[in-house]
Amino acid sequence: MRISFLTRGGLSEVPEQEPVPADVLICGFQTLGEVSYERELKGETGLFADIAVLSRERRGVVVSGCFTDARGMRRKSAVVAEKGRILGVSDMVNRIDGGAYRAGAGVKIYETSAGKLGVIVAEDLYFFRVAETLSVCGADVAVCIFEGFTEGLEPLLARAQAFLCGIPILLCGYGYALIADIGGKVRFACAKSPCFFDLEKQQEYHLVETRRRGFYRAGKHEF
């Protein structure tokens, strides 16, 4: 799977031609910026349509961060498109201390030609259960769209969750991209935009047994 990251600039920064076309293009929040659902529906803007057209031209998958506005309810989101069709929009599902952006509902996995892509939006990276849920539900990789990184915390979390959940984490933020493999190692890190990496599929399963208290079952009574 060839991955392309766009960590700076808008859609105009996407190269028209690449030596080897990427299967998945991952764009940060700066690519679309603010998206109003009301204006999109009225035809006043066409930002989602631009993403769909881009995915058709590239004949692949495009995942882009954006700040969505649904009649005043603002959320951090990621739109996913493939070959000219919008597959869906994922919202950040955790809101911390009453922040400016509302929480959405549910995490999503998208069936694409590049595999099953799970999406982690922004601060959801701080919540282990999001990545764990994507892994349990069969995602091949988890794509995380973030904003600005804070002193190396987010790359560290990506590495830890990739190791604990057994799925590669593809992290894209302002001015930086990183891929953590299932061994918890950094497979790729780059500050250039755009940047590219060929990621092989990683799936490994183990039988884990745990002893714990509880789950008491009474024996059968004799009659």
Secondary structure, 3 states (H helix, E strand, C coil): CEEEEECCCCHHHCCCCCCCCCCEEEECCCCCCEEEHHHHHHCCCCHHHHHHHHHHHHCCEEEEEEEEEECCEEEEEEEEEECCEEEEEEECCCCCCCCCCCCCCCCCEEEECCEEEEEEEHHHHHCHHHHHHHHHCCCCEEEEECCCCCCCHHHHHHHHHHHHHCCCEEEEECCEEEEECCCCCEEEEECCCCEEEECCCCCCCCCCCCCCCCCCCCCCCCC
